[in-house]
Amino acid sequence: MPQPVLEAMQNHLQLEAEIGGYEAAAARKEELDAFYQQLAAFLHTQPHQIAYAHQATQAFNTALSSIPFRDGDVILTTYDDYVSNQIAFMQLKTRFGVAIQHAANLPGGGVDLEDFERKLRQYAPKLVAVTHIPTNSGLIQPVETIGQLCAPLDCWYLVDACQSAGQVAY
Ligand SMILES: Cc1ncc(COP(=O)(O)O)c(C=O)c1O
């Protein structure tokens, strides 16, 4: 964890211990509000588009839970998506009868965009989910191109960018 983050967290916990959680939040209101402004600027979006979560798995599952899946809906994903995300898809399969389809990989690794496009047409997925930078391989998936393929379609597009935000320029 970066030192400034550690210090900010320690200072805030100390303040909460001294004056209480609500009072500490009120005392730091300006900084807390600035968080949404700064994060929105960083992600090229608007503050009202940001929903903060404590961890990536929680964020991903919260986003997933907002999609009204029905029996027969399809999730199109890749073979390199984060394991917790894939487990969540398997739960949706068990609970709602959702089908999970994976786009093929290229021989050298990374998702095959031609196969992705073919499966988008074939399955008309309700959700397309791609991990931008999978945990430990150095692979960078073409999430922007996949987003362009999804844009004209009636589907949700969920990108796990927890290893890329702040690490690669976009
Ligand atoms: C690509 C990816 N997604 C999600 C996670 C889960 O992150 P968290 O521990 O914040 O839930 C990780 C953790 O390494 C990850 O690499």
Backbone and ligand atoms as CSV (ligand in chain L), in Angstrom:
chain,resi,resn,atom,element,x,y,z
A,1,MET,N,N,0.849,-1.193,0.000
A,1,MET,CA,C,0.000,0.000,0.000
A,1,MET,C,C,0.891,1.252,0.000
A,2,PRO,N,N,0.586,2.233,-0.856
A,2,PRO,CA,C,1.423,3.444,-0.866
A,2,PRO,C,C,1.386,4.158,0.492
A,3,GLN,N,N,2.533,4.731,0.885
A,3,GLN,CA,C,2.658,5.382,2.189
A,3,GLN,C,C,1.589,6.466,2.417
A,4,PRO,N,N,1.321,7.350,1.417
A,4,PRO,CA,C,0.306,8.393,1.657
A,4,PRO,C,C,-1.086,7.800,1.931
A,5,VAL,N,N,-1.389,6.660,1.294
A,5,VAL,CA,C,-2.694,6.013,1.524
A,5,VAL,C,C,-2.748,5.464,2.944
A,6,LEU,N,N,-1.660,4.801,3.329
A,6,LEU,CA,C,-1.581,4.235,4.683
A,6,LEU,C,C,-1.743,5.345,5.727
A,7,GLU,N,N,-1.042,6.455,5.508
A,7,GLU,CA,C,-1.098,7.554,6.492
A,7,GLU,C,C,-2.507,8.157,6.560
A,8,ALA,N,N,-3.127,8.347,5.390
A,8,ALA,CA,C,-4.483,8.935,5.375
A,8,ALA,C,C,-5.458,8.020,6.124
A,9,MET,N,N,-5.313,6.700,5.905
A,9,MET,CA,C,-6.217,5.755,6.578
A,9,MET,C,C,-5.975,5.749,8.085
A,10,GLN,N,N,-4.708,5.752,8.470
A,10,GLN,CA,C,-4.389,5.739,9.904
A,10,GLN,C,C,-4.900,7.020,10.584
A,11,ASN,N,N,-4.688,8.164,9.901
A,11,ASN,CA,C,-5.125,9.444,10.479
A,11,ASN,C,C,-6.638,9.475,10.654
A,12,HIS,N,N,-7.337,8.945,9.639
A,12,HIS,CA,C,-8.799,9.001,9.721
A,12,HIS,C,C,-9.320,8.064,10.814
A,13,LEU,N,N,-8.723,6.877,10.910
A,13,LEU,CA,C,-9.136,5.956,11.972
A,13,LEU,C,C,-8.895,6.569,13.348
A,14,GLN,N,N,-7.763,7.259,13.476
A,14,GLN,CA,C,-7.427,7.921,14.741
A,14,GLN,C,C,-8.487,8.983,15.066
A,15,LEU,N,N,-8.852,9.764,14.033
A,15,LEU,CA,C,-9.862,10.819,14.233
A,15,LEU,C,C,-11.203,10.193,14.622
A,16,GLU,N,N,-11.567,9.087,13.953
A,16,GLU,CA,C,-12.825,8.401,14.296
A,16,GLU,C,C,-12.803,7.913,15.742
A,17,ALA,N,N,-11.663,7.374,16.148
A,17,ALA,CA,C,-11.550,6.870,17.528
A,17,ALA,C,C,-11.693,8.018,18.520
A,18,GLU,N,N,-11.235,9.215,18.120
A,18,GLU,CA,C,-11.264,10.351,19.046
A,18,GLU,C,C,-12.624,11.037,19.092
A,19,ILE,N,N,-13.252,11.241,17.910
A,19,ILE,CA,C,-14.482,12.058,17.918
A,19,ILE,C,C,-15.715,11.311,17.395
A,20,GLY,N,N,-15.538,10.066,16.892
A,20,GLY,CA,C,-16.678,9.293,16.384
A,20,GLY,C,C,-16.759,9.354,14.859
A,21,GLY,N,N,-17.394,8.324,14.283
A,21,GLY,CA,C,-17.431,8.154,12.826
A,21,GLY,C,C,-18.147,9.271,12.087
A,22,TYR,N,N,-19.355,9.674,12.585
A,22,TYR,CA,C,-20.125,10.705,11.876
A,22,TYR,C,C,-19.414,12.052,11.938
A,23,GLU,N,N,-18.868,12.338,13.139
A,23,GLU,CA,C,-18.168,13.627,13.312
A,23,GLU,C,C,-16.919,13.665,12.442
A,24,ALA,N,N,-16.219,12.518,12.365
A,24,ALA,CA,C,-14.999,12.475,11.538
A,24,ALA,C,C,-15.364,12.675,10.066
A,25,ALA,N,N,-16.485,12.066,9.642
A,25,ALA,CA,C,-16.927,12.235,8.249
A,25,ALA,C,C,-17.262,13.705,7.989
A,26,ALA,N,N,-17.937,14.337,8.962
A,26,ALA,CA,C,-18.302,15.757,8.789
A,26,ALA,C,C,-17.039,16.618,8.743
A,27,ALA,N,N,-16.075,16.292,9.601
A,27,ALA,CA,C,-14.842,17.091,9.652
A,27,ALA,C,C,-14.053,16.989,8.349
A,28,ARG,N,N,-14.183,15.872,7.682
A,28,ARG,CA,C,-13.406,15.647,6.441
A,28,ARG,C,C,-14.284,15.750,5.198
A,29,LYS,N,N,-15.464,16.387,5.329
A,29,LYS,CA,C,-16.440,16.387,4.221
A,29,LYS,C,C,-15.827,16.865,2.905
A,30,GLU,N,N,-15.043,17.939,3.017
A,30,GLU,CA,C,-14.484,18.523,1.789
A,30,GLU,C,C,-13.594,17.508,1.048
A,31,GLU,N,N,-12.714,16.841,1.796
A,31,GLU,CA,C,-11.827,15.849,1.171
A,31,GLU,C,C,-12.627,14.674,0.622
A,32,LEU,N,N,-13.653,14.242,1.398
A,32,LEU,CA,C,-14.437,13.083,0.955
A,32,LEU,C,C,-15.200,13.412,-0.328
A,33,ASP,N,N,-15.768,14.615,-0.394
A,33,ASP,CA,C,-16.482,15.013,-1.618
A,33,ASP,C,C,-15.508,15.103,-2.795
A,34,ALA,N,N,-14.303,15.577,-2.507
A,34,ALA,CA,C,-13.302,15.726,-3.584
A,34,ALA,C,C,-12.913,14.365,-4.167
A,35,PHE,N,N,-13.050,13.323,-3.368
A,35,PHE,CA,C,-12.732,11.972,-3.843
A,35,PHE,C,C,-13.514,11.646,-5.117
A,36,TYR,N,N,-14.821,11.943,-5.110
A,36,TYR,CA,C,-15.645,11.607,-6.274
A,36,TYR,C,C,-15.237,12.448,-7.489
A,37,GLN,N,N,-14.925,13.724,-7.251
A,37,GLN,CA,C,-14.489,14.606,-8.344
A,37,GLN,C,C,-13.191,14.082,-8.951
A,38,GLN,N,N,-12.251,13.751,-8.068
A,38,GLN,CA,C,-10.928,13.335,-8.551
A,38,GLN,C,C,-10.981,11.989,-9.257
A,39,LEU,N,N,-11.754,11.075,-8.700
A,39,LEU,CA,C,-11.849,9.754,-9.329
A,39,LEU,C,C,-12.558,9.853,-10.683
A,40,ALA,N,N,-13.583,10.703,-10.751
A,40,ALA,CA,C,-14.302,10.876,-12.023
A,40,ALA,C,C,-13.356,11.455,-13.085
A,41,ALA,N,N,-12.536,12.423,-12.690
A,41,ALA,CA,C,-11.588,13.017,-13.654
A,41,ALA,C,C,-10.591,11.946,-14.110
A,42,PHE,N,N,-10.150,11.134,-13.184
A,42,PHE,CA,C,-9.194,10.063,-13.475
A,42,PHE,C,C,-9.779,9.038,-14.448
A,43,LEU,N,N,-11.079,8.751,-14.306
A,43,LEU,CA,C,-11.713,7.733,-15.152
A,43,LEU,C,C,-12.443,8.341,-16.352
A,44,HIS,N,N,-12.268,9.643,-16.568
A,44,HIS,CA,C,-12.940,10.350,-17.677
A,44,HIS,C,C,-14.451,10.181,-17.608
A,45,THR,N,N,-15.014,10.396,-16.419
A,45,THR,CA,C,-16.465,10.290,-16.287
A,45,THR,C,C,-16.963,11.388,-15.346
A,46,GLN,N,N,-18.198,11.271,-14.908
A,46,GLN,CA,C,-18.798,12.273,-14.021
A,46,GLN,C,C,-18.899,11.697,-12.600
A,47,PRO,N,N,-18.813,12.580,-11.571
A,47,PRO,CA,C,-18.871,12.078,-10.190
A,47,PRO,C,C,-20.096,11.210,-9.916
A,48,HIS,N,N,-21.264,11.557,-10.507
A,48,HIS,CA,C,-22.472,10.770,-10.189
A,48,HIS,C,C,-22.421,9.371,-10.815
A,49,GLN,N,N,-21.418,9.118,-11.672
A,49,GLN,CA,C,-21.278,7.787,-12.275
A,49,GLN,C,C,-20.422,6.851,-11.417
A,50,ILE,N,N,-19.861,7.386,-10.333
A,50,ILE,CA,C,-18.956,6.590,-9.495
A,50,ILE,C,C,-19.731,5.946,-8.342
A,51,ALA,N,N,-19.554,4.637,-8.174
A,51,ALA,CA,C,-20.081,3.956,-6.983
A,51,ALA,C,C,-18.876,3.303,-6.309
A,52,TYR,N,N,-18.529,3.804,-5.159
A,52,TYR,CA,C,-17.343,3.301,-4.463
A,52,TYR,C,C,-17.631,1.955,-3.798
A,53,ALA,N,N,-16.672,1.039,-3.879
A,53,ALA,CA,C,-16.783,-0.239,-3.165
A,53,ALA,C,C,-15.467,-0.491,-2.445
A,54,HIS,N,N,-15.500,-1.361,-1.447
A,54,HIS,CA,C,-14.298,-1.596,-0.642
A,54,HIS,C,C,-13.305,-2.538,-1.308
A,55,GLN,N,N,-13.783,-3.352,-2.232
A,55,GLN,CA,C,-12.855,-4.268,-2.902
A,55,GLN,C,C,-13.440,-4.610,-4.273
A,56,ALA,N,N,-12.577,-5.119,-5.143
A,56,ALA,CA,C,-12.993,-5.383,-6.525
A,56,ALA,C,C,-14.070,-6.455,-6.600
A,57,THR,N,N,-13.933,-7.508,-5.800
A,57,THR,CA,C,-14.922,-8.598,-5.852
A,57,THR,C,C,-16.300,-8.084,-5.465
A,58,GLN,N,N,-16.329,-7.256,-4.417
A,58,GLN,CA,C,-17.605,-6.693,-3.972
A,58,GLN,C,C,-18.189,-5.795,-5.067
A,59,ALA,N,N,-17.337,-4.984,-5.684
A,59,ALA,CA,C,-17.805,-4.082,-6.746
A,59,ALA,C,C,-18.381,-4.882,-7.909
A,60,PHE,N,N,-17.652,-5.917,-8.303
A,60,PHE,CA,C,-18.084,-6.720,-9.445
A,60,PHE,C,C,-19.419,-7.405,-9.138
A,61,ASN,N,N,-19.523,-7.995,-7.935
A,61,ASN,CA,C,-20.755,-8.699,-7.583
A,61,ASN,C,C,-21.930,-7.742,-7.431
A,62,THR,N,N,-21.661,-6.532,-6.948
A,62,THR,CA,C,-22.732,-5.541,-6.827
A,62,THR,C,C,-23.244,-5.159,-8.215
A,63,ALA,N,N,-22.309,-4.948,-9.140
A,63,ALA,CA,C,-22.723,-4.629,-10.512
A,63,ALA,C,C,-23.516,-5.789,-11.114
A,64,LEU,N,N,-23.015,-7.006,-10.900
A,64,LEU,CA,C,-23.713,-8.190,-11.440
A,64,LEU,C,C,-25.130,-8.302,-10.877
A,65,SER,N,N,-25.272,-7.989,-9.586
A,65,SER,CA,C,-26.574,-8.179,-8.936
A,65,SER,C,C,-27.609,-7.181,-9.447
A,66,SER,N,N,-27.155,-6.143,-10.145
A,66,SER,CA,C,-28.121,-5.157,-10.661
A,66,SER,C,C,-28.687,-5.575,-12.023
A,67,ILE,N,N,-28.169,-6.657,-12.581
A,67,ILE,CA,C,-28.634,-7.091,-13.909
A,67,ILE,C,C,-29.748,-8.131,-13.718
A,68,PRO,N,N,-30.911,-7.869,-14.269
A,68,PRO,CA,C,-32.047,-8.789,-14.038
A,68,PRO,C,C,-31.958,-10.030,-14.924
A,69,PHE,N,N,-31.125,-10.990,-14.519
A,69,PHE,CA,C,-30.940,-12.207,-15.321
A,69,PHE,C,C,-32.181,-13.088,-15.281
A,70,ARG,N,N,-32.411,-13.748,-16.422
A,70,ARG,CA,C,-33.517,-14.715,-16.514
A,70,ARG,C,C,-32.975,-16.004,-17.111
A,71,ASP,N,N,-33.735,-17.051,-16.930
A,71,ASP,CA,C,-33.400,-18.361,-17.492
A,71,ASP,C,C,-33.104,-18.216,-18.989
A,72,GLY,N,N,-31.983,-18.736,-19.412
A,72,GLY,CA,C,-31.653,-18.708,-20.837
A,72,GLY,C,C,-30.777,-17.529,-21.250
A,73,ASP,N,N,-30.627,-16.530,-20.373
A,73,ASP,CA,C,-29.717,-15.418,-20.696
A,73,ASP,C,C,-28.293,-15.947,-20.831
A,74,VAL,N,N,-27.497,-15.249,-21.646
A,74,VAL,CA,C,-26.113,-15.687,-21.884
A,74,VAL,C,C,-25.132,-14.637,-21.358
A,75,ILE,N,N,-24.075,-15.131,-20.716
A,75,ILE,CA,C,-22.926,-14.279,-20.369
A,75,ILE,C,C,-21.802,-14.683,-21.301
A,76,LEU,N,N,-21.251,-13.712,-22.027
A,76,LEU,CA,C,-20.086,-13.984,-22.885
A,76,LEU,C,C,-18.854,-13.399,-22.208
A,77,THR,N,N,-17.852,-14.252,-22.014
A,77,THR,CA,C,-16.653,-13.813,-21.315
A,77,THR,C,C,-15.424,-14.446,-21.965
A,78,THR,N,N,-14.290,-14.364,-21.294
A,78,THR,CA,C,-13.055,-14.920,-21.859
A,78,THR,C,C,-12.510,-16.003,-20.924
A,79,TYR,N,N,-11.528,-16.733,-21.421
A,79,TYR,CA,C,-10.916,-17.771,-20.582
A,79,TYR,C,C,-9.944,-17.172,-19.566
A,80,ASP,N,N,-9.682,-15.862,-19.660
A,80,ASP,CA,C,-8.705,-15.248,-18.750
A,80,ASP,C,C,-9.362,-14.346,-17.720
A,81,ASP,N,N,-10.688,-14.477,-17.578
A,81,ASP,CA,C,-11.327,-13.600,-16.604
A,81,ASP,C,C,-11.051,-14.055,-15.174
A,82,TYR,N,N,-11.056,-13.093,-14.278
A,82,TYR,CA,C,-10.681,-13.345,-12.884
A,82,TYR,C,C,-11.545,-14.447,-12.277
A,83,VAL,N,N,-10.911,-15.284,-11.491
A,83,VAL,CA,C,-11.586,-16.498,-11.023
A,83,VAL,C,C,-12.846,-16.201,-10.192
A,84,SER,N,N,-12.788,-15.171,-9.342
A,84,SER,CA,C,-13.985,-14.856,-8.527
A,84,SER,C,C,-15.151,-14.448,-9.426
A,85,ASN,N,N,-14.828,-13.766,-10.537
A,85,ASN,CA,C,-15.884,-13.354,-11.462
A,85,ASN,C,C,-16.516,-14.593,-12.097
A,86,GLN,N,N,-15.660,-15.552,-12.438
A,86,GLN,CA,C,-16.170,-16.777,-13.077
A,86,GLN,C,C,-17.021,-17.582,-12.092
A,87,ILE,N,N,-16.621,-17.548,-10.823
A,87,ILE,CA,C,-17.424,-18.261,-9.806
A,87,ILE,C,C,-18.803,-17.593,-9.691
A,88,ALA,N,N,-18.808,-16.261,-9.751
A,88,ALA,CA,C,-20.101,-15.546,-9.695
A,88,ALA,C,C,-20.975,-15.931,-10.894
A,89,PHE,N,N,-20.359,-16.098,-12.073
A,89,PHE,CA,C,-21.144,-16.514,-13.255
A,89,PHE,C,C,-21.734,-17.908,-13.026
A,90,MET,N,N,-20.920,-18.791,-12.406
A,90,MET,CA,C,-21.411,-20.155,-12.161
A,90,MET,C,C,-22.587,-20.139,-11.177
A,91,GLN,N,N,-22.536,-19.217,-10.224
A,91,GLN,CA,C,-23.677,-19.096,-9.291
A,91,GLN,C,C,-24.922,-18.633,-10.039
A,92,LEU,N,N,-24.731,-17.698,-10.976
A,92,LEU,CA,C,-25.883,-17.223,-11.766
A,92,LEU,C,C,-26.451,-18.352,-12.618
A,93,LYS,N,N,-25.553,-19.222,-13.081
A,93,LYS,CA,C,-25.990,-20.378,-13.867
A,93,LYS,C,C,-26.879,-21.279,-12.994
A,94,THR,N,N,-26.407,-21.539,-11.764
A,94,THR,CA,C,-27.163,-22.410,-10.862
A,94,THR,C,C,-28.480,-21.762,-10.438
A,95,ARG,N,N,-28.429,-20.476,-10.134
A,95,ARG,CA,C,-29.619,-19.823,-9.565
A,95,ARG,C,C,-30.650,-19.453,-10.621
A,96,PHE,N,N,-30.181,-18.990,-11.798
A,96,PHE,CA,C,-31.130,-18.440,-12.765
A,96,PHE,C,C,-31.119,-19.160,-14.108
A,97,GLY,N,N,-30.282,-20.183,-14.268
A,97,GLY,CA,C,-30.237,-20.872,-15.556
A,97,GLY,C,C,-29.525,-20.076,-16.638
A,98,VAL,N,N,-28.633,-19.186,-16.211
A,98,VAL,CA,C,-27.857,-18.391,-17.176
A,98,VAL,C,C,-26.806,-19.297,-17.834
A,99,ALA,N,N,-26.597,-19.126,-19.143
A,99,ALA,CA,C,-25.566,-19.906,-19.843
A,99,ALA,C,C,-24.285,-19.080,-19.942
A,100,ILE,N,N,-23.138,-19.753,-19.788
A,100,ILE,CA,C,-21.848,-19.047,-19.846
A,100,ILE,C,C,-21.122,-19.485,-21.110
A,101,GLN,N,N,-20.751,-18.524,-21.933
A,101,GLN,CA,C,-19.986,-18.804,-23.145
A,101,GLN,C,C,-18.640,-18.100,-23.057
A,102,HIS,N,N,-17.599,-18.794,-23.528
A,102,HIS,CA,C,-16.252,-18.204,-23.528
A,102,HIS,C,C,-15.791,-18.009,-24.961
A,103,ALA,N,N,-15.273,-16.820,-25.266
A,103,ALA,CA,C,-14.642,-16.613,-26.570
A,103,ALA,C,C,-13.295,-17.336,-26.561
A,104,ALA,N,N,-12.920,-17.862,-27.708
A,104,ALA,CA,C,-11.651,-18.605,-27.810
A,104,ALA,C,C,-10.463,-17.660,-27.606
A,105,ASN,N,N,-9.337,-18.266,-27.277
A,105,ASN,CA,C,-8.083,-17.516,-27.196
A,105,ASN,C,C,-7.305,-17.658,-28.500
A,106,LEU,N,N,-6.491,-16.665,-28.806
A,106,LEU,CA,C,-5.558,-16.770,-29.930
A,106,LEU,C,C,-4.462,-17.772,-29.550
A,107,PRO,N,N,-3.795,-18.365,-30.548
A,107,PRO,CA,C,-2.735,-19.337,-30.216
A,107,PRO,C,C,-1.666,-18.735,-29.297
A,108,GLY,N,N,-1.364,-17.439,-29.489
A,108,GLY,CA,C,-0.327,-16.809,-28.662
A,108,GLY,C,C,-0.862,-16.221,-27.367
A,109,GLY,N,N,-2.148,-16.408,-27.074
A,109,GLY,CA,C,-2.744,-15.851,-25.853
A,109,GLY,C,C,-3.567,-14.611,-26.137
A,110,GLY,N,N,-4.473,-14.322,-25.240
A,110,GLY,CA,C,-5.363,-13.169,-25.433
A,110,GLY,C,C,-6.579,-13.585,-26.234
A,111,VAL,N,N,-7.645,-12.835,-26.049
A,111,VAL,CA,C,-8.904,-13.253,-26.666
A,111,VAL,C,C,-8.885,-13.039,-28.187
A,112,ASP,N,N,-9.516,-13.979,-28.873
A,112,ASP,CA,C,-9.630,-13.929,-30.332
A,112,ASP,C,C,-10.842,-13.047,-30.673
A,113,LEU,N,N,-10.571,-11.862,-31.197
A,113,LEU,CA,C,-11.663,-10.911,-31.439
A,113,LEU,C,C,-12.652,-11.401,-32.493
A,114,GLU,N,N,-12.146,-12.155,-33.456
A,114,GLU,CA,C,-13.059,-12.673,-34.487
A,114,GLU,C,C,-14.054,-13.640,-33.860
A,115,ASP,N,N,-13.530,-14.507,-32.982
A,115,ASP,CA,C,-14.428,-15.446,-32.307
A,115,ASP,C,C,-15.380,-14.693,-31.376
A,116,PHE,N,N,-14.855,-13.634,-30.744
A,116,PHE,CA,C,-15.689,-12.835,-29.848
A,116,PHE,C,C,-16.867,-12.245,-30.628
A,117,GLU,N,N,-16.555,-11.662,-31.786
A,117,GLU,CA,C,-17.592,-11.015,-32.600
A,117,GLU,C,C,-18.622,-12.063,-33.073
A,118,ARG,N,N,-18.092,-13.240,-33.469
A,118,ARG,CA,C,-18.975,-14.314,-33.935
A,118,ARG,C,C,-19.931,-14.736,-32.794
A,119,LYS,N,N,-19.377,-14.867,-31.596
A,119,LYS,CA,C,-20.218,-15.317,-30.475
A,119,LYS,C,C,-21.179,-14.215,-30.016
A,120,LEU,N,N,-20.786,-12.962,-30.200
A,120,LEU,CA,C,-21.722,-11.867,-29.897
A,120,LEU,C,C,-22.968,-11.998,-30.768
A,121,ARG,N,N,-22.742,-12.292,-32.058
A,121,ARG,CA,C,-23.882,-12.435,-32.994
A,121,ARG,C,C,-24.661,-13.715,-32.705
A,122,GLN,N,N,-23.909,-14.794,-32.436
A,122,GLN,CA,C,-24.547,-16.115,-32.256
A,122,GLN,C,C,-25.405,-16.171,-30.983
A,123,TYR,N,N,-24.913,-15.612,-29.889
A,123,TYR,CA,C,-25.583,-15.805,-28.599
A,123,TYR,C,C,-26.361,-14.578,-28.112
A,124,ALA,N,N,-26.169,-13.414,-28.743
A,124,ALA,CA,C,-26.827,-12.179,-28.277
A,124,ALA,C,C,-26.800,-12.112,-26.742
A,125,PRO,N,N,-25.609,-12.074,-26.140
A,125,PRO,CA,C,-25.507,-12.164,-24.671
A,125,PRO,C,C,-26.181,-10.988,-23.961
A,126,LYS,N,N,-26.678,-11.280,-22.777
A,126,LYS,CA,C,-27.223,-10.194,-21.943
A,126,LYS,C,C,-26.074,-9.411,-21.322
A,127,LEU,N,N,-24.985,-10.154,-21.007
A,127,LEU,CA,C,-23.813,-9.531,-20.382
A,127,LEU,C,C,-22.545,-9.968,-21.102
A,128,VAL,N,N,-21.693,-8.998,-21.376
A,128,VAL,CA,C,-20.333,-9.276,-21.842
A,128,VAL,C,C,-19.408,-8.838,-20.710
A,129,ALA,N,N,-18.558,-9.744,-20.248
A,129,ALA,CA,C,-17.692,-9.433,-19.109
A,129,ALA,C,C,-16.251,-9.785,-19.455
A,130,VAL,N,N,-15.370,-8.805,-19.301
A,130,VAL,CA,C,-13.964,-9.026,-19.653
A,130,VAL,C,C,-13.070,-8.405,-18.576
A,131,THR,N,N,-12.081,-9.177,-18.152
A,131,THR,CA,C,-11.055,-8.635,-17.259
A,131,THR,C,C,-9.974,-7.982,-18.122
A,132,HIS,N,N,-9.723,-6.695,-17.882
A,132,HIS,CA,C,-8.789,-5.944,-18.728
A,132,HIS,C,C,-7.373,-6.510,-18.642
A,133,ILE,N,N,-6.849,-6.534,-17.407
A,133,ILE,CA,C,-5.521,-7.124,-17.189
A,133,ILE,C,C,-5.683,-8.247,-16.157
A,134,PRO,N,N,-5.678,-9.489,-16.630
A,134,PRO,CA,C,-5.798,-10.604,-15.681
A,134,PRO,C,C,-4.642,-10.588,-14.676
A,135,THR,N,N,-4.868,-11.231,-13.556
A,135,THR,CA,C,-4.037,-11.028,-12.367
A,135,THR,C,C,-2.532,-11.123,-12.565
A,136,ASN,N,N,-2.035,-12.166,-13.218
A,136,ASN,CA,C,-0.593,-12.394,-13.103
A,136,ASN,C,C,0.108,-12.806,-14.388
A,137,SER,N,N,-0.491,-12.578,-15.553
A,137,SER,CA,C,0.152,-13.079,-16.776
A,137,SER,C,C,0.781,-11.976,-17.626
A,138,GLY,N,N,0.438,-10.712,-17.355
A,138,GLY,CA,C,0.934,-9.623,-18.192
A,138,GLY,C,C,0.053,-9.376,-19.408
A,139,LEU,N,N,-0.960,-10.201,-19.577
A,139,LEU,CA,C,-1.877,-10.047,-20.713
A,139,LEU,C,C,-2.712,-8.765,-20.562
A,140,ILE,N,N,-2.900,-8.056,-21.691
A,140,ILE,CA,C,-3.819,-6.913,-21.710
A,140,ILE,C,C,-4.886,-7.218,-22.759
A,141,GLN,N,N,-6.111,-7.346,-22.336
A,141,GLN,CA,C,-7.198,-7.679,-23.261
A,141,GLN,C,C,-7.700,-6.410,-23.982
A,142,PRO,N,N,-8.169,-6.560,-25.236
A,142,PRO,CA,C,-8.594,-5.387,-26.027
A,142,PRO,C,C,-9.998,-4.905,-25.624
A,143,VAL,N,N,-10.110,-4.376,-24.395
A,143,VAL,CA,C,-11.452,-4.048,-23.871
A,143,VAL,C,C,-12.122,-2.901,-24.633
A,144,GLU,N,N,-11.287,-2.014,-25.189
A,144,GLU,CA,C,-11.879,-0.891,-25.917
A,144,GLU,C,C,-12.549,-1.390,-27.195
A,145,THR,N,N,-11.852,-2.253,-27.925
A,145,THR,CA,C,-12.423,-2.809,-29.161
A,145,THR,C,C,-13.675,-3.626,-28.850
A,146,ILE,N,N,-13.617,-4.408,-27.782
A,146,ILE,CA,C,-14.800,-5.204,-27.407
A,146,ILE,C,C,-15.965,-4.267,-27.057
A,147,GLY,N,N,-15.652,-3.167,-26.385
A,147,GLY,CA,C,-16.698,-2.180,-26.075
A,147,GLY,C,C,-17.324,-1.620,-27.337
A,148,GLN,N,N,-16.483,-1.384,-28.349
A,148,GLN,CA,C,-17.024,-0.871,-29.622
A,148,GLN,C,C,-17.929,-1.913,-30.285
A,149,LEU,N,N,-17.549,-3.195,-30.149
A,149,LEU,CA,C,-18.392,-4.256,-30.724
A,149,LEU,C,C,-19.740,-4.328,-29.992
A,150,CYS,N,N,-19.703,-4.063,-28.675
A,150,CYS,CA,C,-20.928,-4.162,-27.864
A,150,CYS,C,C,-21.827,-2.932,-28.017
A,151,ALA,N,N,-21.226,-1.780,-28.316
A,151,ALA,CA,C,-21.970,-0.515,-28.260
A,151,ALA,C,C,-23.299,-0.538,-29.018
A,152,PRO,N,N,-23.353,-1.068,-30.234
A,152,PRO,CA,C,-24.653,-1.031,-30.936
A,152,PRO,C,C,-25.629,-2.112,-30.475
A,153,LEU,N,N,-25.181,-2.996,-29.579
A,153,LEU,CA,C,-26.015,-4.132,-29.177
A,153,LEU,C,C,-26.756,-3.831,-27.874
A,154,ASP,N,N,-27.783,-4.612,-27.626
A,154,ASP,CA,C,-28.547,-4.442,-26.401
A,154,ASP,C,C,-27.962,-5.379,-25.334
A,155,CYS,N,N,-26.778,-5.011,-24.817
A,155,CYS,CA,C,-26.170,-5.858,-23.781
A,155,CYS,C,C,-25.432,-4.988,-22.772
A,156,TRP,N,N,-25.206,-5.562,-21.605
A,156,TRP,CA,C,-24.397,-4.891,-20.585
A,156,TRP,C,C,-22.947,-5.252,-20.849
A,157,TYR,N,N,-22.060,-4.308,-20.564
A,157,TYR,CA,C,-20.624,-4.564,-20.742
A,157,TYR,C,C,-19.920,-4.251,-19.424
A,158,LEU,N,N,-19.361,-5.281,-18.823
A,158,LEU,CA,C,-18.740,-5.135,-17.501
A,158,LEU,C,C,-17.247,-5.452,-17.603
A,159,VAL,N,N,-16.431,-4.449,-17.333
A,159,VAL,CA,C,-14.970,-4.618,-17.414
A,159,VAL,C,C,-14.391,-4.614,-16.009
A,160,ASP,N,N,-13.620,-5.637,-15.694
A,160,ASP,CA,C,-12.871,-5.664,-14.444
A,160,ASP,C,C,-11.525,-5.012,-14.736
A,161,ALA,N,N,-11.380,-3.776,-14.267
A,161,ALA,CA,C,-10.149,-3.020,-14.543
A,161,ALA,C,C,-9.349,-2.816,-13.269
A,162,CYS,N,N,-9.493,-3.741,-12.322
A,162,CYS,CA,C,-8.864,-3.468,-11.023
A,162,CYS,C,C,-7.346,-3.587,-11.082
A,163,GLN,N,N,-6.811,-4.285,-12.084
A,163,GLN,CA,C,-5.340,-4.333,-12.199
A,163,GLN,C,C,-4.820,-3.273,-13.172
A,164,SER,N,N,-5.723,-2.569,-13.857
A,164,SER,CA,C,-5.245,-1.629,-14.873
A,164,SER,C,C,-5.452,-0.159,-14.488
A,165,ALA,N,N,-6.536,0.137,-13.757
A,165,ALA,CA,C,-6.786,1.530,-13.386
A,165,ALA,C,C,-5.583,2.062,-12.605
A,166,GLY,N,N,-5.005,3.112,-13.101
A,166,GLY,CA,C,-3.849,3.700,-12.420
A,166,GLY,C,C,-2.516,3.078,-12.818
A,167,GLN,N,N,-2.567,1.993,-13.558
A,167,GLN,CA,C,-1.328,1.288,-13.943
A,167,GLN,C,C,-0.992,1.477,-15.417
A,168,VAL,N,N,-2.033,1.526,-16.268
A,168,VAL,CA,C,-1.776,1.728,-17.700
A,168,VAL,C,C,-2.565,2.947,-18.164
A,169,ALA,N,N,-2.007,3.653,-19.136
A,169,ALA,CA,C,-2.690,4.845,-19.666
A,169,ALA,C,C,-3.856,4.417,-20.526
A,170,TYR,N,N,-4.953,5.117,-20.431
A,170,TYR,CA,C,-6.101,4.864,-21.322
A,170,TYR,C,C,-6.939,6.105,-21.416
L,1,LIG,C1,C,-8.330,-8.945,-12.117
L,1,LIG,C2,C,-8.754,-9.017,-10.687
L,1,LIG,N1,N,-10.060,-8.836,-10.376
L,1,LIG,C3,C,-10.489,-8.879,-9.093
L,1,LIG,C4,C,-9.609,-9.099,-8.049
L,1,LIG,C5,C,-10.144,-9.156,-6.642
L,1,LIG,O1,O,-9.735,-8.052,-5.920
L,1,LIG,P1,P,-10.212,-7.831,-4.410
L,1,LIG,O2,O,-9.279,-8.628,-3.573
L,1,LIG,O3,O,-10.114,-6.355,-4.195
L,1,LIG,O4,O,-11.630,-8.327,-4.294
L,1,LIG,C6,C,-8.252,-9.282,-8.320
L,1,LIG,C7,C,-7.296,-9.526,-7.239
L,1,LIG,O5,O,-6.137,-9.802,-7.433
L,1,LIG,C8,C,-7.815,-9.243,-9.667
L,1,LIG,O6,O,-6.518,-9.437,-9.997
